[in-house]
């Protein structure tokens, strides 16, 4: 737990120093005036929490004040932390963990950190002595296939790939078959993040899901949406297309350590209503942490 906390603290260091540390200092003044509420709103928005989510958070805290449950600045700060935790605590969607191999479909726009996040997931499995198959489902870019092969070597995971331009569904089918024959514990599927139109991309993802289900009716068991923390509010619009097209079971927030605006995580949970499952906390393969709302809020708002 201490190792996980250390990774999260490192991941949110920039955000904490830039914005959330200043939010904590607001409540050190003793009394809470209307001016402080305005300052709090401004800092939350600057931290990329977003206008809608910021208003939602502040309204919830004000309701506690109005109900007479909190009055002192320190109590209001605690109430803010509690509401932040509540906002991030989204019940995970049911996942069938009994099936072997576990089939994990990873989606997201190109450049979001998708392939690196897949490598971190693979490393997490292989570090536990589990066998992993990586499926190079982004057949539209030769560079994507080469990149996945590179990470396969680094993480000791086997990569199933076809030629560039081939059918992604065929790659996925072969990868899951290979996992069964080789007694692998996990299949992690890379996918394209960009086709000629959003419609084509989403239809391709739906097709991949159907192919996976042919070999196991409960597959894919997880559908992870990789989100780039550095893109802020712009990334939310793109992410909404994925949540509408495929049944996202969880989010992987990548590049959290590279931004001072880690507040985007609150907007993701509020606007997309998907649970964050993992966060990327650095550039190394081991720089990934399972997400815990309370641990995260305590790290970002001391």
Helices and strands as residue ranges (DSSP letters): H 2-11, H 13-15, I 16-20, H 21-26, H 34-46, H 51-66, H 73-88, E 102-107, H 114-127, E 132-136, H 142-155, E 158-160, H 168-181, E 186-190, H 198-215, E 222-228, G 229-231, H 233-245, E 250-254, G 256-258, H 264-272, E 276-280, E 288-290, H 293-300
